[in-house]
Amino acid sequence: MNKSMVVIALALSLAACKDDRTMSQKAGSAISGTAADFVAGLGEGVDKRMNVTLQADPGLAARGLTVTLGKSRGMGSKDAAVYVVADKAFKGKLVARALDAEGVEIGRAAAEEEFAADDARYVSFKFNEEMDSQLVRTYAVSAR
């Protein structure tokens, strides 16, 4: 059943309901609700596709840091962002290594960061232009 048939069926079903709205108002409500659900689902799918797999170095926990989510910056971008939560203050360098499907490092980026205790934010890592971001399967994050 295609979308236009679904919309017509919804409009007819709504017309059979007893309320004060006209058939066009009922159909418009059904169409706008379906469109909103479609757009929300589409955005969620794109957002999930940007997620990346993370490996957190055990040394992060010793420094009071946790990484919870990683995202690529989109098609063709060499950059990635990692959400970092700091339980205690931290000042230093965070390093992200880009790993391919076999776990081989194919890129590395670092960011100087300073976190207060009980702080959190996305940290952006800018990789070299030569890195092929389509080969990246995992980002391994550590602190120095």
C-alpha positions as a printed Julia matrix, in Angstrom:
144×3 Matrix{Float64}:
   0.0    0.0    0.0
   1.6    3.31  -1.04
   1.57   6.5    1.0
  -1.17   8.24  -0.98
  -3.5    5.3   -0.36
  -2.68   5.39   3.34
  -3.41   9.13   3.46
  -6.76   8.64   1.67
  -7.67   5.78   4.01
  -6.79   7.93   7.02
  -8.84  10.82   5.67
 -11.88   8.59   5.13
 -11.5    7.04   8.56
 -11.32  10.44  10.13
 -14.36  11.58   8.2
 -16.36   8.78   9.8
 -15.46  10.01  13.28
 -18.01  12.28  14.9
 -16.52  15.68  15.64
 -16.98  19.24  14.43
 -14.04  19.38  12.02
 -14.52  19.24   8.28
 -13.14  16.36   6.25
 -10.36  18.57   4.88
  -9.37  19.6    8.42
  -9.29  15.95   9.5
  -7.28  14.93   6.45
  -4.89  17.85   6.96
  -4.32  16.8   10.56
  -3.65  13.21   9.52
  -1.25  14.27   6.78
   0.65  16.73   8.97
   0.96  14.15  11.76
   2.29  11.53   9.34
   4.71  14.03   7.82
   5.98  15.04  11.27
   6.52  11.38  12.22
   8.36  10.78   8.93
  10.65  13.79   9.41
  11.38  12.81  13.04
  12.24   9.26  11.96
  14.44  10.52   9.13
  16.37  12.81  11.48
  16.84   9.99  13.98
  18.2    7.71  11.22
  20.69  10.32  10.03
  21.76  11.03  13.61
  22.37   7.32  14.32
  24.39   6.94  11.12
  26.77   9.63  12.37
  27.48   7.69  15.59
  30.88   6.03  15.77
  32.21   3.2   17.89
  34.51   4.28  20.71
  37.28   2.52  22.6
  38.12   4.25  25.86
  41.64   3.81  27.2
  41.54   2.57  30.83
  43.74   5.56  31.73
  40.77   7.87  31.1
  38.89   6.49  34.11
  41.96   6.94  36.3
  41.91  10.64  35.36
  38.18  10.9   36.11
  37.11  11.0   32.44
  34.45   9.0   30.62
  33.6    9.07  26.91
  29.96   8.33  26.21
  29.25   9.12  22.56
  31.18   9.72  19.38
  29.93  11.28  16.17
  31.47  11.82  12.78
  30.96  15.28  11.34
  29.2   13.93   8.26
  29.93  12.65   4.78
  33.37  13.65   3.56
  34.41  15.27   6.84
  37.66  14.22   8.46
  36.52  15.45  11.89
  34.91  13.63  14.8
  33.41  14.79  18.09
  33.43  12.82  21.32
  31.31  13.6   24.37
  33.54  13.64  27.44
  32.33  13.65  31.05
  34.8   14.75  33.74
  34.13  13.64  37.3
  37.2   15.54  38.47
  39.23  18.4   37.06
  41.44  17.59  34.06
  43.94  19.61  32.07
  45.85  17.92  29.29
  45.77  16.39  25.88
  43.07  14.03  24.62
  44.07  11.84  21.69
  41.75  10.08  19.26
  43.16   7.38  17.02
  41.1    6.39  13.97
  41.08   2.61  13.46
  40.02   0.63  10.39
  38.05  -2.65  10.38
  41.18  -4.63  11.31
  42.02  -2.31  14.21
  44.93  -0.69  12.37
  45.5    3.0   13.1
  44.88   5.13  10.0
  44.73   8.58  11.58
  45.41  10.46  14.79
  44.24  13.78  16.2
  44.78  15.52  19.52
  43.02  18.29  21.42
  44.27  20.28  24.4
  41.4   20.41  26.89
  40.61  21.66  30.36
  37.64  20.4   32.35
  36.42  21.48  35.76
  35.16  18.84  38.17
  31.65  17.68  37.21
  31.99  19.11  33.68
  31.06  17.66  30.28
  31.09  18.67  26.62
  31.88  17.54  23.09
  35.56  17.57  22.16
  36.31  17.95  18.44
  39.16  16.09  16.81
  40.46  17.31  13.44
  42.18  14.59  11.43
  44.56  15.09   8.48
  43.01  15.57   5.06
  44.82  12.45   3.83
  42.86  10.15   6.15
  40.1    8.21   4.41
  37.22   8.66   6.87
  35.14   6.0    5.09
  37.6    3.38   6.36
  37.24   4.39  10.02
  35.3    1.89  12.14
  36.4    2.9   15.64
  37.95   5.84  17.46
  40.24   4.94  20.36
  40.38   7.8   22.88
  43.12   8.3   25.47
  44.58  11.07  27.63
  48.16  12.28  28.0
